[in-house]
Structure formats: structure tokens, C-alpha cells
Amino acid sequence: MNKINLQKYAAETNTTLTTDLEPAISIDFTSRIVSNIKELQEVLGVSELVPMSAGTDIKIYKMTKTNTPSQVGEGEDIPLTKIERKLANTISLTLNKYRKNTTAEAIQKVGRDMAINKTDEKMIFEIQKDIKKSFYDTLKTGSGSASGTNLQTALAALWAKLQEYYEDMDIDPIYFVNPTDVSDYLGTSQITMQNAFGFTYIENFLGLGTAMITPKAEKLKPIATAKQNLNGAYVPMSGDLGQTFNLTSDETGLVGMTHQNVLKNASVDTLLLSSVKFYPEFVDGVFKATITPVSEASEASE
């Protein structure tokens, strides 16, 4: 019998194989994304992200005092104070899916690093944008309010509201401010700014707490809550989901990623799955301020 020459059917030298793309590239990208999410988690003061199943509904509530009983004399029955916990908002923990395809021609023209890796980085930004948008959308449902004539007085009013609401708690205030509103302070003060997950933040801003500076905050409408009111949840990219799609993720499972050669059209598919949500537990513990400059307030009163 003739022996089969296996070497004849082996891949040519320097052929880019699936093993060259996966899992090395996926591990690198998932590690970077998870590191960014962890940084945001730390800044927001969320101690732990809770794993949940895809499709889980996260309930956000509002605590309301429905009556104000009068005081009574000695020996008289004390009226009851009624507190209601009502559903204010629901967030669905949906699976976010991102896919990109890179052709052989693109790889040949600019190289694998530019064609695959650099464009994969754009998908990381999409994940960040989606997480930030979802988080800020829930903050905007906050039912508390405050006002001020400039950023400093508005944040001071928000701080006072937080102290009143969380009267019996030792809290860490956090504010979300539009860059335009804070620009005057950035130009005249010695302020140390840091970055996490695409946010710029300032610790102990004006002595009131952490300020997150983001364009997603409306101009003249800063928002505040306590870090203790913020929570996080995610769908693990492991188990059946990870095995089915051959996802690479770290031990947290916050993000799953894979690269696969598509032989039928000579391209490389990038698949990225994630579902991470940050949200306030109580919307009435989130306060929204309105800044009305003195000149505008004077004109309105005339």
C-alpha cells in the first residue's frame, strides 16, 4: 500500500491559521474591555456586579410617604405613617451583539493588525457607548429635584438633597455634569482629572464628592445620587453561551469574543457579546438640578 504523504497536505509555511487569531487576540481585547468596566465600577462605587440570566428584568423602585400623621397627646394612639414601595422603571438585561467582518483583501492591503485589531477597537467603543447610554437613561428617570444659579450652587443644592434623603446613612455623593457647565472651573482652578471607561471624573470636586464629566449629561442640568444607590448586573459570557459560540472571556465573563476564519468568502468574522448594566436602585434617590443664571432669573421675574 502506498503511504500517504501528510506533508503534502499540510498548510504552507507562514499561513495565518485560526489559532493565530483565536484565542490570543480575543483574550487581549476581552481583558482590556473588562479592565475598563472594572474601572468604571470602582469609580461608581459598585462593589459587585451581579450575574443574571439574559432576559432578566431589573426592577427600579420609588419609596413614597403617602401621609403625614399629626402628633398626639400623652396616652393617645399614635397614627401610622404609611410608606409605599412602588415600581418606577424596568430594565431588561438583553444580550448586546456586535459582529464585524474583515476581508482577505483588507488584510492583504493594510496588514492583519490594522485590518482586524484596529477596527476591533471601534467595537469596544460601541460597547462603552451602549453601557454609558443605558446607565444615563436610567439616571434621567430620577424623581428628586434641586436648583441653583450656577454650577456651584446647583451642586451644593444637590448635596443638601442627598444629605436629607440619605439622612441615616454615611454616603458618597456622585454628580454627573456636562463639560460646558464645568469648563469655567477647569480653566481657573488646579484640578486633577482622571479617566475611566470614556468618562472624565474629578474626585472631591468643590469638596462635594465625585464629579463625572460627560456630554451625556444635559447642559445646565446636573444629576446627583449616592454611590450606595448604584448597582450593577451582567449576563455571564460563559457556560452554554460561551461553549456554543466558542467565546473567549476572562474569569469574570463580562465580555465574550471570538474570531473565526470564514473560508467560503475568505474573510475573518469578529463576534463580541456583552450585557452589562449599571443602574440606581431607587429613582427618588436620584436628584436632577436646573441651573438658571441670575440674569435669566431676573428677566423671568420682570
C-alpha positions as CSV (number, residue, x, y, z in Angstrom):
1,M,0.0,0.0,0.0
2,N,1.2,3.5,-0.8
3,K,1.9,5.7,2.2
4,I,0.0,9.0,2.4
5,N,2.3,11.9,2.3
6,L,0.8,14.0,5.0
7,Q,3.3,16.8,4.5
8,K,1.8,17.3,1.0
9,Y,-1.5,18.4,2.6
10,A,-0.1,20.5,5.5
11,A,-0.6,24.2,5.5
12,E,2.1,26.3,3.8
13,T,4.7,27.9,5.9
14,N,3.6,31.3,7.4
15,T,-0.1,30.6,6.6
16,T,-2.3,32.5,9.0
17,L,-4.4,29.9,10.9
18,T,-7.4,30.2,13.1
19,T,-5.1,29.5,16.1
20,D,-3.2,32.7,15.2
21,L,-6.4,34.7,15.6
22,E,-8.1,32.8,18.4
23,P,-7.7,33.0,21.3
24,A,-4.7,35.3,21.5
25,I,-6.4,38.4,20.0
26,S,-9.7,37.7,21.8
27,I,-8.0,37.3,25.2
28,D,-6.2,40.6,24.7
29,F,-9.4,42.5,23.7
30,T,-11.7,41.0,26.4
31,S,-9.1,41.7,29.1
32,R,-8.9,45.4,28.0
33,I,-12.7,45.8,27.9
34,V,-13.2,44.1,31.3
35,S,-10.5,46.3,32.8
36,N,-12.3,49.4,31.6
37,I,-15.6,48.1,33.0
38,K,-13.9,47.4,36.3
39,E,-12.5,50.9,36.4
40,L,-16.0,52.4,35.9
41,Q,-17.4,50.0,38.5
42,E,-14.8,51.3,41.0
43,V,-15.5,55.0,40.3
44,L,-19.2,54.5,40.6
45,G,-18.7,52.6,43.9
46,V,-20.5,49.5,42.8
47,S,-18.9,46.8,45.0
48,E,-20.1,43.8,43.0
49,L,-21.7,43.1,39.6
50,V,-24.4,40.5,40.0
51,P,-24.6,37.7,37.3
52,M,-28.1,37.2,35.9
53,S,-29.7,35.4,33.0
54,A,-30.3,37.1,29.7
55,G,-33.8,38.5,29.6
56,T,-34.0,39.2,33.3
57,D,-36.0,42.3,34.2
58,I,-34.3,44.6,36.7
59,K,-36.8,46.5,38.8
60,I,-36.2,50.0,39.9
61,Y,-38.4,51.4,42.7
62,K,-39.5,54.6,44.3
63,M,-40.2,54.9,48.1
64,T,-43.1,57.3,48.8
65,K,-44.5,58.5,52.1
66,T,-48.3,58.8,51.5
67,N,-49.4,60.6,54.6
68,T,-48.2,62.9,57.3
69,P,-49.8,61.9,60.6
70,S,-50.3,64.6,63.2
71,Q,-48.7,64.3,66.7
72,V,-50.9,63.2,69.6
73,G,-51.1,63.8,73.3
74,E,-49.9,61.6,76.1
75,G,-51.6,58.2,76.2
76,E,-53.3,58.6,72.8
77,D,-52.9,56.2,70.0
78,I,-50.1,57.2,67.6
79,P,-51.3,57.3,63.9
80,L,-49.4,55.1,61.4
81,T,-47.0,56.6,58.9
82,K,-47.5,54.8,55.6
83,I,-44.6,54.2,53.2
84,E,-45.1,52.7,49.8
85,R,-42.5,51.0,47.6
86,K,-43.7,51.4,44.0
87,L,-42.2,50.1,40.8
88,A,-40.8,53.1,38.9
89,N,-38.8,51.6,36.0
90,T,-37.9,48.3,34.5
91,I,-34.6,47.5,32.7
92,S,-34.3,44.3,30.6
93,L,-31.0,42.6,30.7
94,T,-30.7,42.0,27.0
95,L,-27.8,40.5,25.2
96,N,-25.8,43.0,23.1
97,K,-24.3,41.5,20.0
98,Y,-21.6,43.0,17.8
99,R,-20.2,41.5,14.6
100,K,-17.6,42.7,12.1
101,N,-16.2,41.1,9.0
102,T,-12.8,41.7,7.6
103,T,-12.0,40.6,4.0
104,A,-8.8,38.9,2.8
105,E,-8.2,41.9,0.5
106,A,-8.3,44.3,3.5
107,I,-5.8,42.1,5.4
108,Q,-3.6,41.9,2.4
109,K,-3.7,45.6,1.7
110,V,-3.0,47.1,5.2
111,G,-1.9,44.1,7.2
112,R,-3.7,42.0,9.9
113,D,-3.1,44.4,12.7
114,M,-4.7,47.4,11.0
115,A,-7.5,45.4,9.3
116,I,-8.6,43.3,12.2
117,N,-7.2,44.6,15.5
118,K,-7.6,48.4,14.9
119,T,-11.1,48.0,13.7
120,D,-12.0,45.7,16.6
121,E,-11.1,48.6,18.9
122,K,-14.0,50.5,17.4
123,M,-16.4,47.8,18.6
124,I,-15.0,48.3,22.1
125,F,-16.1,51.9,21.9
126,E,-19.6,50.8,20.8
127,I,-19.8,48.6,23.9
128,Q,-18.7,51.5,26.1
129,K,-21.3,53.9,24.4
130,D,-24.1,51.4,24.9
131,I,-23.3,50.8,28.6
132,K,-23.0,54.6,29.3
133,K,-26.2,55.4,27.4
134,S,-28.2,52.8,29.2
135,F,-26.9,53.9,32.6
136,Y,-27.5,57.6,31.9
137,D,-31.0,56.9,30.6
138,T,-31.9,55.3,33.9
139,L,-30.4,58.3,35.8
140,K,-32.6,60.7,33.9
141,T,-35.7,58.9,35.4
142,G,-34.7,60.2,38.8
143,S,-37.6,62.0,40.6
144,G,-35.7,64.3,43.0
145,S,-35.1,67.9,42.1
146,A,-33.0,70.9,43.0
147,S,-32.0,74.3,41.5
148,G,-29.2,76.8,41.5
149,T,-28.0,79.9,39.7
150,N,-24.6,78.4,38.7
151,L,-22.9,75.1,38.9
152,Q,-21.5,75.5,42.4
153,T,-24.9,76.5,43.9
154,A,-26.7,73.7,42.0
155,L,-24.2,71.1,43.2
156,A,-24.5,72.4,46.7
157,A,-28.3,72.2,46.5
158,L,-28.0,68.6,45.2
159,W,-25.6,67.8,48.0
160,A,-28.1,69.1,50.5
161,K,-30.9,67.0,48.9
162,L,-28.7,63.9,49.2
163,Q,-28.0,64.6,52.8
164,E,-31.7,64.9,53.6
165,Y,-32.7,61.8,51.6
166,Y,-29.9,59.6,53.0
167,E,-30.1,61.2,56.5
168,D,-29.2,58.0,58.4
169,M,-26.5,56.8,56.0
170,D,-22.9,57.6,55.5
171,I,-22.9,58.3,51.8
172,D,-20.5,59.2,48.9
173,P,-22.2,61.7,46.6
174,I,-21.6,61.4,42.9
175,Y,-22.6,64.0,40.3
176,F,-23.0,63.9,36.5
177,V,-22.2,67.2,34.8
178,N,-22.0,68.5,31.3
179,P,-18.4,69.6,30.2
180,T,-19.7,73.1,29.3
181,D,-21.0,73.6,32.8
182,V,-17.7,72.8,34.4
183,S,-15.4,74.4,31.8
184,D,-15.1,77.7,33.8
185,Y,-13.7,75.8,36.8
186,L,-11.3,73.7,34.7
187,G,-9.7,76.9,33.3
188,T,-9.2,78.7,36.6
189,S,-8.5,76.0,39.2
190,Q,-5.9,73.4,39.9
191,I,-8.0,70.3,39.3
192,T,-6.8,66.8,38.8
193,M,-8.9,64.9,36.2
194,Q,-8.9,61.2,35.7
195,N,-10.4,58.9,33.1
196,A,-12.4,55.7,33.3
197,F,-14.4,54.0,30.6
198,G,-14.6,57.1,28.5
199,F,-15.7,59.3,31.4
200,T,-13.6,62.1,32.8
201,Y,-14.0,62.4,36.6
202,I,-12.8,64.7,39.4
203,E,-12.6,63.4,42.9
204,N,-13.8,65.7,45.7
205,F,-15.0,68.3,43.2
206,L,-15.7,71.6,45.1
207,G,-15.5,69.5,48.3
208,L,-18.9,67.9,47.5
209,G,-18.0,64.5,46.1
210,T,-17.0,62.8,42.8
211,A,-18.0,64.6,39.6
212,M,-18.4,62.6,36.4
213,I,-18.0,65.0,33.4
214,T,-19.9,63.7,30.4
215,P,-21.6,65.1,27.3
216,K,-24.5,62.7,28.1
217,A,-25.4,65.0,31.0
218,E,-27.6,67.8,29.7
219,K,-26.2,71.3,29.8
220,L,-27.4,73.2,32.9
221,K,-29.0,70.0,34.3
222,P,-26.5,68.2,36.5
223,I,-27.7,65.0,38.2
224,A,-26.6,63.5,41.6
225,T,-27.1,60.4,43.7
226,A,-25.2,58.4,46.3
227,K,-22.8,55.8,45.2
228,Q,-24.5,53.5,47.6
229,N,-27.7,53.8,45.4
230,L,-25.9,52.4,42.4
231,N,-25.8,48.7,41.4
232,G,-24.6,46.6,38.5
233,A,-25.6,43.4,36.8
234,Y,-24.4,41.4,33.8
235,V,-25.0,38.3,31.7
236,P,-22.0,35.9,32.0
237,M,-20.5,35.1,28.6
238,S,-19.7,31.6,29.7
239,G,-21.5,28.3,30.2
240,D,-23.7,27.2,27.3
241,L,-23.4,30.6,25.6
242,G,-19.6,30.6,25.6
243,Q,-19.3,27.0,24.5
244,T,-21.8,27.3,21.7
245,F,-20.1,30.2,20.1
246,N,-16.6,29.4,21.2
247,L,-16.3,32.7,23.1
248,T,-13.2,33.7,24.9
249,S,-13.6,35.6,28.2
250,D,-11.8,36.1,31.4
251,E,-12.9,34.7,34.8
252,T,-15.5,37.4,35.2
253,G,-17.3,36.5,32.0
254,L,-18.3,40.2,31.5
255,V,-17.4,40.1,27.8
256,G,-17.1,37.2,25.3
257,M,-15.3,37.5,22.0
258,T,-14.2,35.2,19.2
259,H,-12.5,35.4,15.8
260,Q,-13.3,32.8,13.1
261,N,-12.0,32.3,9.6
262,V,-14.8,32.3,7.0
263,L,-13.5,30.1,4.2
264,K,-16.4,30.5,1.8
265,N,-15.6,34.2,1.2
266,A,-12.0,34.4,2.5
267,S,-12.7,36.7,5.4
268,V,-12.4,36.9,9.2
269,D,-15.5,37.3,11.4
270,T,-15.3,39.1,14.8
271,L,-18.1,38.4,17.2
272,L,-18.4,40.2,20.5
273,L,-21.2,39.6,23.1
274,S,-21.8,41.5,26.3
275,S,-24.6,42.6,28.6
276,V,-23.5,44.9,31.5
277,K,-25.9,47.3,33.2
278,F,-25.3,50.0,35.9
279,Y,-28.5,51.4,37.4
280,P,-29.8,53.2,40.6
281,E,-31.8,51.1,43.0
282,F,-34.2,53.9,43.9
283,V,-35.1,56.7,41.4
284,D,-36.2,59.0,44.2
285,G,-32.6,58.8,45.5
286,V,-31.5,60.4,42.2
287,F,-31.8,64.2,42.1
288,K,-31.8,66.4,39.0
289,A,-30.9,70.1,39.2
290,T,-31.7,73.0,36.9
291,I,-29.2,75.8,36.7
292,T,-30.8,79.2,36.0
293,P,-28.2,82.0,35.7
294,V,-29.0,85.2,37.7
295,S,-29.5,87.3,34.6
296,E,-32.1,84.9,33.2
297,A,-33.9,84.6,36.6
298,S,-34.1,88.4,36.8
299,E,-35.5,88.7,33.3
300,A,-38.1,86.0,34.1
301,S,-39.3,87.8,37.2
302,E,-39.8,91.1,35.4
